[in-house]
Amino acid sequence: MRLDPDEVTKILEIVRETAGPDAEVRLFGSRLDDSARGGDVDLLLSLPRPVQRPAVLATRLEACISRALGGRKVDVVLEAPNLRRTSIHEHARRTGVRL
């Protein structure tokens, strides 16, 4: 995994402050490949409760985490009971690593 412990801590703090303490975060995508270089940070954020205004939440998380990681590009995929699941959710669940 190409995130250091400090970056993981920052991500988890931001998620808890923004989305609540019950959020589960998984890293998936190219940042899991230790032999790769570059790439954005792909995160699956799973919540056990419905999310109001999911686009606002995802955008806010992307911006805050990006700033905390020195401007690195961040993509957040939300998973909640009221949101439609797609193949990206399945891929992130299957291949992702919980932070």
Secondary structure, DSSP 4 states (H G I P E B T S, - for coil): ----HHHHHHHHHHHHHHH-TT-EEEEESGGG-TT-----EEEEEE-SS--SSHHHHHHHHHHHHHHHTTT--EEEEEE-TTS---HHHHHHHHH-EE-
